[in-house]
Amino acid sequence: MAIRHRVFVEGQGVPLEREHDGLDASSFHYLGFIDGVSVTTARVRRVNGAGKIERVAVLPEHERKGIGAMLMASIESDLMDKDVPVAVLSAQTSAQGFYEKLGYSAVGDIFEDAEMDHVHMYKLLLDINPLTY
């Protein structure tokens, strides 16, 4: 929560009540560490059969070190182990390129959330027919 507070509330001005949305208790939480210090976090929920990745945050002083990509790879591995066929997320448009490099594709129009532009993205994790999903 401290990482999310620093990145989203302090860094991006997201209202505290918006960040604390009541969904943490029903989520799986991830932490990434550098030298024993937690520097990145995310949460994942199962929504309509997909793994919905949310609240991905890296402390600013640890950005561009690959820790976010490692965290995402760990999440995706866990989802595949649980036979979750697709990962979905709503990315801030400023982070869209990061997710595209990890194999995510944008779908739909840009929308506003917490006064920032976002885009829905997905990545197929298992070989499925997307038309039946």
C-alpha positions as CSV (number, residue, x, y, z in Angstrom):
1,M,0.0,0.0,0.0
2,A,2.9,2.4,0.7
3,I,4.2,2.0,-2.9
4,R,0.8,2.6,-4.3
5,H,0.2,5.6,-2.1
6,R,3.5,7.1,-3.1
7,V,3.1,6.5,-6.8
8,F,-0.7,7.1,-7.3
9,V,-1.8,9.4,-4.5
10,E,1.3,11.5,-3.9
11,G,2.9,11.2,-7.4
12,Q,-0.2,11.3,-9.6
13,G,-2.8,13.0,-7.4
14,V,-5.2,10.1,-7.4
15,P,-7.7,10.8,-4.6
16,L,-7.1,8.5,-1.6
17,E,-10.7,7.2,-1.7
18,R,-10.3,6.2,-5.3
19,E,-7.1,4.4,-4.6
20,H,-8.7,2.5,-1.7
21,D,-11.5,1.1,-3.7
22,G,-12.4,-1.9,-1.4
23,L,-11.2,-4.5,-3.8
24,D,-7.9,-5.3,-2.1
25,A,-9.3,-8.0,0.1
26,S,-10.6,-10.0,-2.9
27,S,-7.3,-9.6,-4.8
28,F,-3.9,-11.5,-5.0
29,H,-1.1,-9.1,-4.3
30,Y,2.5,-9.0,-5.7
31,L,5.6,-7.3,-4.5
32,G,8.9,-7.0,-6.3
33,F,12.2,-6.4,-4.4
34,I,15.6,-5.0,-5.1
35,D,18.2,-5.7,-2.4
36,G,15.5,-6.8,0.0
37,V,13.5,-3.6,-0.4
38,S,10.0,-3.6,-1.9
39,V,10.0,-1.3,-5.0
40,T,7.1,-2.6,-7.1
41,T,3.6,-3.9,-6.6
42,A,0.5,-5.0,-8.4
43,R,-2.8,-6.8,-7.6
44,V,-4.7,-9.3,-9.6
45,R,-8.4,-10.3,-9.5
46,R,-10.3,-13.0,-11.5
47,V,-12.9,-11.2,-13.5
48,N,-15.1,-13.1,-16.0
49,G,-12.5,-15.8,-16.3
50,A,-9.6,-13.3,-17.1
51,G,-6.8,-12.3,-14.8
52,K,-7.4,-8.5,-14.3
53,I,-4.1,-6.9,-13.4
54,E,-4.4,-3.7,-11.5
55,R,-2.5,-1.1,-9.5
56,V,0.8,-1.8,-11.1
57,A,3.3,0.6,-9.6
58,V,7.1,1.0,-9.5
59,L,8.8,3.5,-7.2
60,P,10.1,6.3,-9.4
61,E,13.7,5.8,-8.4
62,H,13.5,2.2,-9.6
63,E,11.8,2.7,-12.9
64,R,13.5,1.5,-16.1
65,K,15.5,-1.2,-14.2
66,G,13.4,-4.1,-15.5
67,I,11.7,-4.8,-12.2
68,G,8.2,-4.0,-13.6
69,A,8.7,-6.4,-16.5
70,M,9.8,-9.1,-14.0
71,L,6.8,-8.5,-11.9
72,M,4.5,-8.8,-14.9
73,A,6.2,-12.1,-16.0
74,S,5.6,-13.5,-12.5
75,I,2.0,-12.6,-12.6
76,E,1.5,-14.0,-16.0
77,S,3.2,-17.3,-15.0
78,D,0.9,-17.6,-12.0
79,L,-2.1,-17.0,-14.2
80,M,-1.0,-19.6,-16.6
81,D,-0.4,-22.1,-13.8
82,K,-4.0,-21.5,-12.8
83,D,-5.2,-22.0,-16.4
84,V,-6.3,-18.4,-16.8
85,P,-6.3,-17.9,-20.6
86,V,-6.0,-14.1,-20.8
87,A,-4.6,-11.2,-18.8
88,V,-6.4,-7.8,-19.0
89,L,-5.6,-4.4,-17.7
90,S,-6.4,-0.8,-18.0
91,A,-3.1,1.1,-18.7
92,Q,-2.4,4.7,-18.4
93,T,-1.6,5.8,-21.9
94,S,1.8,6.9,-20.7
95,A,2.5,3.3,-19.9
96,Q,1.0,1.8,-23.0
97,G,4.4,1.3,-24.7
98,F,5.7,-0.6,-21.7
99,Y,2.8,-3.1,-21.9
100,E,3.0,-3.4,-25.7
101,K,6.7,-4.4,-25.3
102,L,5.4,-7.2,-23.0
103,G,3.0,-8.5,-25.7
104,Y,-0.2,-6.7,-24.7
105,S,-2.5,-5.3,-27.3
106,A,-4.8,-2.2,-26.9
107,V,-8.5,-2.6,-27.6
108,G,-11.2,0.0,-27.7
109,D,-11.1,3.8,-27.3
110,I,-9.0,5.8,-24.9
111,F,-11.0,6.6,-21.7
112,E,-10.5,8.8,-18.7
113,D,-10.0,7.3,-15.2
114,A,-8.9,9.4,-12.2
115,E,-8.5,12.3,-14.7
116,M,-5.8,10.4,-16.7
117,D,-6.2,8.8,-20.1
118,H,-6.3,5.0,-20.1
119,V,-6.7,2.2,-22.6
120,H,-7.9,-1.4,-22.2
121,M,-5.2,-4.0,-23.0
122,Y,-5.1,-7.7,-23.1
123,K,-2.6,-10.6,-23.7
124,L,-3.5,-14.2,-24.5
125,L,-1.6,-16.4,-22.1
126,L,-2.9,-19.8,-23.2
127,D,-3.8,-21.1,-26.7
128,I,-7.5,-20.5,-26.9
129,N,-10.1,-19.5,-29.5
130,P,-10.8,-15.9,-28.5
131,L,-14.2,-16.1,-30.2
132,T,-15.4,-18.6,-27.6
133,Y,-14.0,-16.6,-24.6
